[in-house]
Amino acid sequence: MKPVQYFTNEYLAQCSDATPSQILAFLEQFRLMQAYALNKASTPIPSKLISIKMPEDLLATFRAKCEVGNVKYQTQIKTLMKDWLTNQ
């Protein structure tokens, strides 16, 4: 059974002002999330190498906290991203 998505009136009002490019971006993100959910158990989705700038002290602190918790910091970044996408 698939979950039902409920939208607030505020969210629907916000969406009614979306531009065509914003709508296409939303649909592509939705498609990727669905593909990830369907393929999660069977076929891993390839990873993509990215580059990101962030303050050195933030990264050093994050890496140190991950090391204390015996967690790989890049894995933790991916976990935080997935959690954020799931809970939004």
N, CA, C and O atoms as a Tinker XYZ file with bonds, in Angstrom:
   352  protein
     1  N      0.848000   -1.179000    0.000000    73     2
     2  CA     0.000000    0.000000    0.000000    64     1     3
     3  C      0.889000    1.237000    0.000000    63     2     4     5
     4  O      1.807000    1.347000    0.813000    81     3
     5  N      0.621000    2.154000   -0.899000    73     3     6
     6  CA     1.427000    3.361000   -1.004000    64     5     7
     7  C      0.913000    4.415000   -0.030000    63     6     8     9
     8  O     -0.293000    4.517000    0.198000    81     7
     9  N      1.834000    5.207000    0.552000    73     7    10
    10  CA     1.393000    6.270000    1.450000    64     9    11
    11  C      0.705000    7.390000    0.669000    63    10    12    13
    12  O      0.977000    7.599000   -0.513000    81    11
    13  N     -0.178000    8.092000    1.344000    73    11    14
    14  CA    -0.890000    9.214000    0.747000    64    13    15
    15  C     -0.177000   10.500000    1.135000    63    14    16    17
    16  O      0.162000   10.703000    2.301000    81    15
    17  N      0.048000   11.362000    0.162000    73    15    18
    18  CA     0.719000   12.634000    0.418000    64    17    19
    19  C     -0.344000   13.714000    0.638000    63    18    20    21
    20  O     -1.238000   13.892000   -0.190000    81    19
    21  N     -0.239000   14.423000    1.747000    73    19    22
    22  CA    -1.155000   15.521000    2.035000    64    21    23
    23  C     -0.401000   16.832000    1.910000    63    22    24    25
    24  O      0.750000   16.936000    2.334000    81    23
    25  N     -1.049000   17.833000    1.328000    73    23    26
    26  CA    -0.430000   19.137000    1.135000    64    25    27
    27  C     -1.230000   20.198000    1.880000    63    26    28    29
    28  O     -2.461000   20.179000    1.880000    81    27
    29  N     -0.520000   21.120000    2.512000    73    27    30
    30  CA    -1.187000   22.220000    3.195000    64    29    31
    31  C     -1.647000   23.236000    2.159000    63    30    32    33
    32  O     -1.130000   23.267000    1.042000    81    31
    33  N     -2.610000   24.060000    2.526000    73    31    34
    34  CA    -3.080000   25.116000    1.628000    64    33    35
    35  C     -1.958000   26.089000    1.299000    63    34    36    37
    36  O     -1.885000   26.599000    0.180000    81    35
    37  N     -1.071000   26.353000    2.277000    73    35    38
    38  CA     0.052000   27.264000    2.056000    64    37    39
    39  C      1.004000   26.697000    1.010000    63    38    40    41
    40  O      1.488000   27.417000    0.137000    81    39
    41  N      1.267000   25.387000    1.111000    73    39    42
    42  CA     2.165000   24.749000    0.150000    64    41    43
    43  C      1.557000   24.787000   -1.246000    63    42    44    45
    44  O      2.257000   25.073000   -2.217000    81    43
    45  N      0.265000   24.501000   -1.358000    73    43    46
    46  CA    -0.398000   24.533000   -2.659000    64    45    47
    47  C     -0.389000   25.933000   -3.263000    63    46    48    49
    48  O     -0.219000   26.095000   -4.471000    81    47
    49  N     -0.573000   26.948000   -2.410000    73    47    50
    50  CA    -0.516000   28.329000   -2.900000    64    49    51
    51  C      0.882000   28.652000   -3.406000    63    50    52    53
    52  O      1.040000   29.309000   -4.435000    81    51
    53  N      1.886000   28.193000   -2.689000    73    51    54
    54  CA     3.274000   28.428000   -3.091000    64    53    55
    55  C      3.552000   27.735000   -4.435000    63    54    56    57
    56  O      4.217000   28.301000   -5.302000    81    55
    57  N      3.047000   26.527000   -4.597000    73    55    58
    58  CA     3.273000   25.773000   -5.831000    64    57    59
    59  C      2.565000   26.394000   -7.030000    63    58    60    61
    60  O      3.029000   26.256000   -8.161000    81    59
    61  N      1.471000   27.061000   -6.797000    73    59    62
    62  CA     0.735000   27.651000   -7.918000    64    61    63
    63  C      1.520000   28.772000   -8.583000    63    62    64    65
    64  O      1.231000   29.137000   -9.723000    81    63
    65  N      2.511000   29.324000   -7.886000    73    63    66
    66  CA     3.340000   30.387000   -8.448000    64    65    67
    67  C      4.626000   29.856000   -9.077000    63    66    68    69
    68  O      5.475000   30.646000   -9.490000    81    67
    69  N      4.787000   28.536000   -9.158000    73    67    70
    70  CA     6.018000   27.947000   -9.677000    64    69    71
    71  C      6.160000   28.195000  -11.171000    63    70    72    73
    72  O      5.185000   28.165000  -11.922000    81    71
    73  N      7.387000   28.440000  -11.578000    73    71    74
    74  CA     7.683000   28.624000  -12.997000    64    73    75
    75  C      7.806000   27.248000  -13.652000    63    74    76    77
    76  O      7.980000   26.243000  -12.962000    81    75
    77  N      7.717000   27.203000  -14.977000    73    75    78
    78  CA     7.879000   25.914000  -15.652000    64    77    79
    79  C      9.216000   25.227000  -15.320000    63    78    80    81
    80  O      9.258000   24.006000  -15.167000    81    79
    81  N     10.289000   25.991000  -15.210000    73    79    82
    82  CA    11.580000   25.368000  -14.892000    64    81    83
    83  C     11.587000   24.816000  -13.458000    63    82    84    85
    84  O     12.216000   23.789000  -13.203000    81    83
    85  N     10.905000   25.475000  -12.532000    73    83    86
    86  CA    10.801000   24.959000  -11.168000    64    85    87
    87  C      9.975000   23.672000  -11.133000    63    86    88    89
    88  O     10.289000   22.744000  -10.387000    81    87
    89  N      8.934000   23.627000  -11.933000    73    87    90
    90  CA     8.095000   22.427000  -12.005000    64    89    91
    91  C      8.899000   21.265000  -12.587000    63    90    92    93
    92  O      8.831000   20.146000  -12.078000    81    91
    93  N      9.659000   21.528000  -13.648000    73    91    94
    94  CA    10.491000   20.479000  -14.238000    64    93    95
    95  C     11.549000   19.986000  -13.255000    63    94    96    97
    96  O     11.813000   18.785000  -13.182000    81    95
    97  N     12.156000   20.898000  -12.501000    73    95    98
    98  CA    13.156000   20.509000  -11.504000    64    97    99
    99  C     12.518000   19.637000  -10.428000    63    98   100   101
   100  O     13.102000   18.638000  -10.009000    81    99
   101  N     11.324000   20.011000   -9.981000    73    99   102
   102  CA    10.613000   19.219000   -8.981000    64   101   103
   103  C     10.317000   17.815000   -9.508000    63   102   104   105
   104  O     10.542000   16.827000   -8.808000    81   103
   105  N      9.814000   17.727000  -10.736000    73   103   106
   106  CA     9.470000   16.433000  -11.307000    64   105   107
   107  C     10.707000   15.550000  -11.477000    63   106   108   109
   108  O     10.641000   14.341000  -11.258000    81   107
   109  N     11.826000   16.148000  -11.863000    73   107   110
   110  CA    13.057000   15.374000  -12.010000    64   109   111
   111  C     13.541000   14.874000  -10.654000    63   110   112   113
   112  O     13.975000   13.727000  -10.542000    81   111
   113  N     13.475000   15.706000   -9.633000    73   111   114
   114  CA    13.867000   15.287000   -8.288000    64   113   115
   115  C     12.952000   14.160000   -7.797000    63   114   116   117
   116  O     13.417000   13.192000   -7.194000    81   115
   117  N     11.669000   14.292000   -8.057000    73   115   118
   118  CA    10.722000   13.255000   -7.664000    64   117   119
   119  C     11.023000   11.942000   -8.378000    63   118   120   121
   120  O     10.990000   10.875000   -7.766000    81   119
   121  N     11.316000   12.026000   -9.676000    73   119   122
   122  CA    11.644000   10.830000  -10.456000    64   121   123
   123  C     12.889000   10.144000   -9.895000    63   122   124   125
   124  O     12.926000    8.919000   -9.776000    81   123
   125  N     13.899000   10.927000   -9.554000    73   123   126
   126  CA    15.133000   10.355000   -9.009000    64   125   127
   127  C     14.894000    9.708000   -7.655000    63   126   128   129
   128  O     15.448000    8.648000   -7.364000    81   127
   129  N     14.067000   10.346000   -6.821000    73   127   130
   130  CA    13.765000    9.761000   -5.513000    64   129   131
   131  C     13.010000    8.446000   -5.673000    63   130   132   133
   132  O     13.276000    7.489000   -4.947000    81   131
   133  N     12.073000    8.389000   -6.614000    73   131   134
   134  CA    11.319000    7.164000   -6.850000    64   133   135
   135  C     12.238000    6.067000   -7.379000    63   134   136   137
   136  O     12.137000    4.913000   -6.963000    81   135
   137  N     13.127000    6.427000   -8.291000    73   135   138
   138  CA    14.066000    5.447000   -8.832000    64   137   139
   139  C     14.965000    4.915000   -7.724000    63   138   140   141
   140  O     15.265000    3.722000   -7.672000    81   139
   141  N     15.389000    5.812000   -6.843000    73   139   142
   142  CA    16.233000    5.380000   -5.721000    64   141   143
   143  C     15.467000    4.410000   -4.823000    63   142   144   145
   144  O     16.004000    3.379000   -4.418000    81   143
   145  N     14.227000    4.738000   -4.516000    73   143   146
   146  CA    13.423000    3.881000   -3.636000    64   145   147
   147  C     13.188000    2.513000   -4.272000    63   146   148   149
   148  O     13.243000    1.495000   -3.583000    81   147
   149  N     12.930000    2.478000   -5.567000    73   147   150
   150  CA    12.672000    1.208000   -6.249000    64   149   151
   151  C     13.932000    0.363000   -6.375000    63   150   152   153
   152  O     13.872000   -0.862000   -6.275000    81   151
   153  N     15.062000    1.005000   -6.592000    73   151   154
   154  CA    16.310000    0.284000   -6.828000    64   153   155
   155  C     17.128000    0.062000   -5.564000    63   154   156   157
   156  O     18.151000   -0.621000   -5.602000    81   155
   157  N     16.697000    0.623000   -4.464000    73   155   158
   158  CA    17.493000    0.572000   -3.237000    64   157   159
   159  C     17.846000   -0.851000   -2.841000    63   158   160   161
   160  O     18.990000   -1.123000   -2.478000    81   159
   161  N     16.896000   -1.750000   -2.904000    73   159   162
   162  CA    17.132000   -3.112000   -2.451000    64   161   163
   163  C     17.857000   -3.944000   -3.498000    63   162   164   165
   164  O     18.591000   -4.865000   -3.142000    81   163
   165  N     17.672000   -3.645000   -4.776000    73   163   166
   166  CA    18.221000   -4.526000   -5.795000    64   165   167
   167  C     19.514000   -4.005000   -6.421000    63   166   168   169
   168  O     20.537000   -4.687000   -6.365000    81   167
   169  N     19.489000   -2.839000   -7.002000    73   167   170
   170  CA    20.633000   -2.327000   -7.741000    64   169   171
   171  C     21.082000   -0.995000   -7.162000    63   170   172   173
   172  O     20.294000   -0.051000   -7.102000    81   171
   173  N     22.327000   -0.905000   -6.737000    73   171   174
   174  CA    22.786000    0.381000   -6.215000    64   173   175
   175  C     22.880000    1.428000   -7.321000    63   174   176   177
   176  O     23.273000    1.120000   -8.446000    81   175
   177  N     22.522000    2.647000   -6.995000    73   175   178
   178  CA    22.622000    3.753000   -7.936000    64   177   179
   179  C     24.067000    4.238000   -7.928000    63   178   180   181
   180  O     24.654000    4.401000   -6.858000    81   179
   181  N     24.645000    4.471000   -9.098000    73   179   182
   182  CA    26.039000    4.918000   -9.132000    64   181   183
   183  C     26.221000    6.239000   -8.384000    63   182   184   185
   184  O     25.337000    7.095000   -8.366000    81   183
   185  N     27.374000    6.373000   -7.782000    73   183   186
   186  CA    27.706000    7.610000   -7.080000    64   185   187
   187  C     28.370000    8.582000   -8.044000    63   186   188   189
   188  O     28.926000    8.188000   -9.069000    81   187
   189  N     28.300000    9.854000   -7.692000    73   187   190
   190  CA    28.925000   10.896000   -8.507000    64   189   191
   191  C     29.867000   11.684000   -7.623000    63   190   192   193
   192  O     29.493000   12.103000   -6.527000    81   191
   193  N     31.063000   11.883000   -8.081000    73   191   194
   194  CA    32.047000   12.674000   -7.365000    64   193   195
   195  C     31.678000   14.148000   -7.489000    63   194   196   197
   196  O     31.456000   14.643000   -8.594000    81   195
   197  N     31.610000   14.849000   -6.361000    73   195   198
   198  CA    31.292000   16.273000   -6.376000    64   197   199
   199  C     32.381000   17.039000   -5.637000    63   198   200   201
   200  O     33.196000   16.460000   -4.920000    81   199
   201  N     32.374000   18.327000   -5.827000    73   199   202
   202  CA    33.283000   19.216000   -5.110000    64   201   203
   203  C     32.422000   20.247000   -4.403000    63   202   204   205
   204  O     31.485000   20.787000   -4.992000    81   203
   205  N     32.730000   20.519000   -3.158000    73   203   206
   206  CA    31.939000   21.470000   -2.384000    64   205   207
   207  C     32.883000   22.308000   -1.528000    63   206   208   209
   208  O     33.837000   21.795000   -0.944000    81   207
   209  N     32.602000   23.592000   -1.466000    73   207   210
   210  CA    33.391000   24.467000   -0.610000    64   209   211
   211  C     32.676000   24.640000    0.715000    63   210   212   213
   212  O     31.464000   24.849000    0.764000    81   211
   213  N     33.452000   24.550000    1.797000    73   211   214
   214  CA    32.907000   24.805000    3.120000    64   213   215
   215  C     34.031000   25.293000    4.012000    63   214   216   217
   216  O     35.202000   25.028000    3.740000    81   215
   217  N     33.684000   26.006000    5.078000    73   215   218
   218  CA    34.723000   26.501000    5.974000    64   217   219
   219  C     35.559000   25.347000    6.535000    63   218   220   221
   220  O     35.024000   24.308000    6.921000    81   219
   221  N     36.868000   25.548000    6.571000    73   219   222
   222  CA    37.771000   24.497000    7.036000    64   221   223
   223  C     37.458000   24.055000    8.460000    63   222   224   225
   224  O     37.515000   22.865000    8.772000    81   223
   225  N     37.123000   25.021000    9.329000    73   223   226
   226  CA    36.855000   24.655000   10.724000    64   225   227
   227  C     35.587000   23.810000   10.844000    63   226   228   229
   228  O     35.516000   22.920000   11.691000    81   227
   229  N     34.586000   24.083000   10.001000    73   227   230
   230  CA    33.359000   23.282000   10.014000    64   229   231
   231  C     33.657000   21.846000    9.604000    63   230   232   233
   232  O     33.213000   20.902000   10.257000    81   231
   233  N     34.413000   21.685000    8.516000    73   231   234
   234  CA    34.749000   20.346000    8.050000    64   233   235
   235  C     35.609000   19.605000    9.074000    63   234   236   237
   236  O     35.382000   18.424000    9.334000    81   235
   237  N     36.589000   20.286000    9.650000    73   235   238
   238  CA    37.462000   19.645000   10.638000    64   237   239
   239  C     36.669000   19.186000   11.861000    63   238   240   241
   240  O     36.893000   18.090000   12.373000    81   239
   241  N     35.753000   20.015000   12.322000    73   239   242
   242  CA    34.934000   19.657000   13.476000    64   241   243
   243  C     34.005000   18.496000   13.146000    63   242   244   245
   244  O     33.833000   17.579000   13.950000    81   243
   245  N     33.407000   18.542000   11.960000    73   243   246
   246  CA    32.509000   17.474000   11.535000    64   245   247
   247  C     33.261000   16.147000   11.436000    63   246   248   249
   248  O     32.781000   15.116000   11.906000    81   247
   249  N     34.440000   16.185000   10.823000    73   247   250
   250  CA    35.243000   14.961000   10.684000    64   249   251
   251  C     35.666000   14.416000   12.044000    63   250   252   253
   252  O     35.665000   13.205000   12.265000    81   251
   253  N     36.029000   15.323000   12.955000    73   251   254
   254  CA    36.437000   14.887000   14.298000    64   253   255
   255  C     35.275000   14.227000   15.031000    63   254   256   257
   256  O     35.451000   13.202000   15.690000    81   255
   257  N     34.092000   14.814000   14.914000    73   255   258
   258  CA    32.917000   14.231000   15.579000    64   257   259
   259  C     32.591000   12.866000   14.979000    63   258   260   261
   260  O     32.226000   11.944000   15.708000    81   259
   261  N     32.718000   12.731000   13.682000    73   259   262
   262  CA    32.477000   11.439000   13.036000    64   261   263
   263  C     33.504000   10.412000   13.498000    63   262   264   265
   264  O     33.170000    9.250000   13.731000    81   263
   265  N     34.745000   10.844000   13.629000    73   263   266
   266  CA    35.794000    9.927000   14.073000    64   265   267
   267  C     35.524000    9.435000   15.487000    63   266   268   269
   268  O     35.716000    8.257000   15.787000    81   267
   269  N     35.078000   10.340000   16.357000    73   267   270
   270  CA    34.738000    9.948000   17.728000    64   269   271
   271  C     33.601000    8.925000   17.725000    63   270   272   273
   272  O     33.607000    7.977000   18.510000    81   271
   273  N     32.634000    9.125000   16.841000    73   271   274
   274  CA    31.496000    8.203000   16.748000    64   273   275
   275  C     31.770000    6.993000   15.878000    63   274   276   277
   276  O     30.877000    6.178000   15.646000    81   275
   277  N     33.021000    6.867000   15.385000    73   275   278
   278  CA    33.422000    5.751000   14.537000    64   277   279
   279  C     32.543000    5.652000   13.282000    63   278   280   281
   280  O     32.116000    4.567000   12.890000    81   279
   281  N     32.285000    6.810000   12.666000    73   279   282
   282  CA    31.469000    6.896000   11.456000    64   281   283
   283  C     32.307000    7.576000   10.379000    63   282   284   285
   284  O     32.999000    8.557000   10.653000    81   283
   285  N     32.246000    7.065000    9.177000    73   283   286
   286  CA    32.940000    7.713000    8.064000    64   285   287
   287  C     32.217000    9.020000    7.750000    63   286   288   289
   288  O     30.991000    9.047000    7.638000    81   287
   289  N     32.975000   10.096000    7.609000    73   287   290
   290  CA    32.330000   11.406000    7.495000    64   289   291
   291  C     31.552000   11.564000    6.188000    63   290   292   293
   292  O     30.508000   12.216000    6.184000    81   291
   293  N     32.024000   10.992000    5.085000    73   291   294
   294  CA    31.279000   11.112000    3.834000    64   293   295
   295  C     29.978000   10.310000    3.899000    63   294   296   297
   296  O     28.957000   10.722000    3.350000    81   295
   297  N     30.027000    9.182000    4.562000    73   295   298
   298  CA    28.813000    8.392000    4.768000    64   297   299
   299  C     27.821000    9.181000    5.611000    63   298   300   301
   300  O     26.619000    9.151000    5.346000    81   299
   301  N     28.313000    9.882000    6.619000    73   299   302
   302  CA    27.440000   10.690000    7.471000    64   301   303
   303  C     26.809000   11.837000    6.685000    63   302   304   305
   304  O     25.640000   12.162000    6.894000    81   303
   305  N     27.570000   12.446000    5.788000    73   303   306
   306  CA    27.018000   13.517000    4.952000    64   305   307
   307  C     25.869000   12.969000    4.104000    63   306   308   309
   308  O     24.816000   13.597000    3.999000    81   307
   309  N     26.078000   11.789000    3.499000    73   307   310
   310  CA    25.017000   11.169000    2.683000    64   309   311
   311  C     23.794000   10.833000    3.533000    63   310   312   313
   312  O     22.658000   11.018000    3.096000    81   311
   313  N     24.030000   10.343000    4.743000    73   311   314
   314  CA    22.917000   10.017000    5.644000    64   313   315
   315  C     22.127000   11.266000    5.987000    63   314   316   317
   316  O     20.896000   11.244000    5.971000    81   315
   317  N     22.815000   12.350000    6.295000    73   315   318
   318  CA    22.131000   13.608000    6.611000    64   317   319
   319  C     21.335000   14.117000    5.419000    63   318   320   321
   320  O     20.221000   14.613000    5.584000    81   319
   321  N     21.892000   13.999000    4.226000    73   319   322
   322  CA    21.171000   14.445000    3.027000    64   321   323
   323  C     19.907000   13.614000    2.809000    63   322   324   325
   324  O     18.843000   14.162000    2.522000    81   323
   325  N     20.026000   12.287000    2.946000    73   323   326
   326  CA    18.847000   11.416000    2.772000    64   325   327
   327  C     17.788000   11.711000    3.823000    63   326   328   329
   328  O     16.598000   11.765000    3.512000    81   327
   329  N     18.215000   11.901000    5.060000    73   327   330
   330  CA    17.263000   12.227000    6.134000    64   329   331
   331  C     16.542000   13.534000    5.839000    63   330   332   333
   332  O     15.331000   13.640000    6.031000    81   331
   333  N     17.284000   14.520000    5.375000    73   331   334
   334  CA    16.685000   15.822000    5.076000    64   333   335
   335  C     15.664000   15.696000    3.949000    63   334   336   337
   336  O     14.585000   16.283000    4.024000    81   335
   337  N     15.994000   14.943000    2.918000    73   335   338
   338  CA    15.060000   14.754000    1.806000    64   337   339
   339  C     13.816000   13.996000    2.242000    63   338   340   341
   340  O     12.708000   14.306000    1.805000    81   339
   341  N     13.995000   13.014000    3.094000    73   339   342
   342  CA    12.877000   12.202000    3.561000    64   341   343
   343  C     11.938000   12.994000    4.464000    63   342   344   345
   344  O     10.722000   12.807000    4.424000    81   343
   345  N     12.501000   13.869000    5.269000    73   343   346
   346  CA    11.707000   14.580000    6.268000    64   345   347
   347  C     11.194000   15.934000    5.805000    63   346   348   349
   348  O     10.580000   16.654000    6.592000    81   347
   349  N     11.425000   16.295000    4.566000    73   347   350
   350  CA    10.955000   17.588000    4.068000    64   349   351
   351  C      9.627000   17.436000    3.366000    63   350   352
   352  O      9.071000   18.420000    2.878000    81   351
